[in-house]
Amino acid sequence: MGTDDRQPANPTIGDHTDYKRKRLNMSPELQKAGGFSAIALAACYLIGFAMFIFVLDSSGYSGPSGSVAFAADHAFQLFLTTLVSYVLAGLFLVVLVLALNDRLKTHAPGAMQIATAVGIIWAAIVLVSGMLSILGADSVTRLAETDPERAATVWLAVGIVQNVLGGGTEFVGGVWITLVSLAGLRGRGLPRALNLFGVFIGLAGIVTIYPDFDPLNAVFGLSQIVWFVWVGVEMLARKSNKLKPSAA
């Protein structure tokens, strides 16, 4: 007798079952790196918030000249804060973006291609914003020794550019988290509750592009800390070489 080449009576049901059970071709090393990077990102954000709340107190410094004086008086603290919350965070973000693409691309390839491109752009924005702040602060404090008025003007310009890059809006980050969460809902590579939470955070970040919704920047930033920790724990703890089947 030859090989039985008969197809399932209901190809649609068979295809759906295959879809649910399709193996995720994930790199364990990249998943582990992504998990650690997500938790490190949360730590970077917490350190940044703590520094600006408890250490970098700008009360008593008013006007453009006061901003320059504040930068000069707190040069080292500002450098460390920016290094951690922007430069290091940007590098960790690159690893997380690639790890999430590796995890979710199997069942949402198109969405994850777009999400990964947006995520890399966001990481670049964070890195550039941080380096601009570090180098700008150093240049301005040096200039202030000889020309305080010009230093105040330059510092104002640096602040505007940094604000445009990401300090004043979380639009790009919101788009990335939204796309990743929607891809996660489709493929179940992450828990449904985490993905729904991510959609909420992402939409909050997207609307910050409108100036009147500026207060949502804080909501987005604080919620991201929870999201990063949750994602990191899932990536480190879940031994999911296969997709977790969805409820029939």
N, C-alpha and C positions, 0 to 999 in steps of 0.2 A: 504494500500500500504506500502511496506517496504521502508527502507532507500535507497536513490539513491546512489549506490556505483560506478557509472560510473566515469572513469578517464577523465581528460582533453584530448581533441582530439590531442593536441600536447604536450606531457609530457615535451619535452625539453624546450619549451617556458614557460610552467608553472613552471618548476623547476628554470629557470633563474629568473622569477619574484619573486618567493619565496626567492631566494638567495639575490636579491637586497633589499628585504623588511625585511630580517631577523633582529630581534632585537639584539642590542648589549647589552650583559649582563654586563654592566659596573657598578662599584661602584662609586657613586657620590662623596663620601668622598675621595676615592683614586684619582679620576680625579682632584678634587680640590687641593689635596696635590701635585699631579704631576705638575699641572699648576703653583702653587706657587714655587715649586722646580725648574722648568725650568727657571723662571724669576730670582730666587735667584742665579742659576748657572751663568746666564748672568752677574749678578751683581758681583759675585765672580771673574769672568774673567776680568771684567772692572776694578775692584779694583786692581787685580794683575798687569794688564798692566800699570795702572796709577802709581802704586808704583815703578815698575821697570823703568819707563820712567822719572818720576819727583822726586822721593825720593832716590831710591837706585842707585846713580850715582857711578859707579866703576872706573871712570877715575882717574888716579893718583895711582892706585893700579895695579902693574904689577907682573907677575910671580906667582908661587905657594905661596910664602911667602906673596905676596901682597893680594892674595885671602883670606888667613887666617886673615890678618890684617883687610881687609874689613869686613869679617864676625864678627870679634871682635868689630869693631867700629860701626857696624850697627846691633848688635845682636837682639835688640828688634824689630826693623823695619822688619828684615828678618823673625823673628818668627811670627809676625802678618800677614805678606804677605803670608807666607807659610801656616799658619793656615787657612786663608780665601780661598786662591786660590787652595789649595790641600785638606786639611782635611775636611773643611766644604763643599767644592765643591764635594768631593767624597761621602759624606753622602747624599747631595741633589741628586746626580746622581743616587744613589740606588733607591730613591723614584721615580724619573722620569722613570727609566728603568722599574720598576714594573707597574707604571701607564700606560705607553705606551703599555706594554704587555696586560694589562687589556682592553685597548681600541681597539687594533688591532688583538687580537688573534682569534676572531670569524671567520674571513674570510681568515686568513693566519696563521693557528695554527702551522704548521711546521716551517715556516720562523720565527715566533715570539718566538718559543721555542729556536731556535738557537740564535736569536738576544738577547733574555733576558740573556742567559748564557754568551754571549760575553760581554753584557753590565755590568753584575755583575763582570766579570773578570776585565773589564776596571775600574770600580769603585774601586775595590780592589787595582789595580795598582796605581791609583791616591792617595788613602789613604796611601799605604805603602811608595810611593815616598815622600809624604809630611812628614810623621813621620820620615822617614830616614833622610830627610833634617834637620828637627828640632833637633832631637837627635844628628845627626852627627855634626851640627854646634856647639851645646853646648859642646860636647866632645872635638872637635878640639880647641875651644877657651880656654878651661881649660888646654888642653895639651900644647898649645902654650906658656903658662906662664913658663913652665919648659923645654920644648924641641921643639923649633920652627921648626926645620928641620923635625922632625918626624910628627909634626902637619900638615905641608904642604903636606907630603906624604899621610897622612890619609885623608886629605880634598880632595886631588886629587882622591883618591879611592872612597870616598863618591860621588863625582861628576860623576865619571864614572858609578857607579851603578845606580844612579838616572837617568842619561841620558839613560841607557839601559832600565830602567823601563818605561820611557815615555817622558822624557824631550827631547830626540833626535828624536823620531818618534811618529807619531800619527796613526800608523797602526791599533791598536785595536779599538780605537775610530772611525776611518774611517769605519772599517768593521761593527761596530754596527749601525752607522747612515745610512749606505748604506742598510743594511738589514731592518731596521725599515722603511726607505723610500720606499723600494720595496714592503714591506707588506702594507704600506699605499696606494700605487698605486693600489694594488689589491683589497683592501677592501673599499677604499674611506672613511676611518675613519678620515683622515686629508685632507686638500685641495690639489688638484693635483699640483698646483704651489709650495707649500711647500715641497711636496714629491720630485719633480724634483730638487728643490734647495738642498734638503738633499742628493740626489744621487750625485750631483756635489761636495758637501762638502765632502761626504764620500770617493769618489774616490780620491779627493785631499789628504785626510788623508792617504789613503792606499798606495799611491805611495811614501810617505815620508819614507817608509822603505828603499828605495834606497838612499844612502848618497847624491848623486848629486841633489836630489830633496828637500834638506833640507829647502830652502826658502819657500816651500809650507807649512811648519809648521805654519808660520805666517798667511798665507791665511786661513788655516784650523781653527786656533784659533780665528781670527777675524770674520770669517763667522759663526762660531759656536755661537757667541754672538747673531747674528741676528736670527739664527735658533732656539736657546733656547727661545728667546723672542717671536718669532712667534708661536712656539709650545705651550708655556705657555698661550699666549692670546687665542689660539684656544681651549685649554683644559678648560679654565675658562669661555670662552664666549659661546661656542657652546653647546646648549642644545639638543644634538643629542642622544636621547634614541634609535633612529632608524638610520640605515645607510641612508645617503643621496643618493637617486637613481642616478645611472649614466645615462648619455644621451643614449637613445635607438639608 
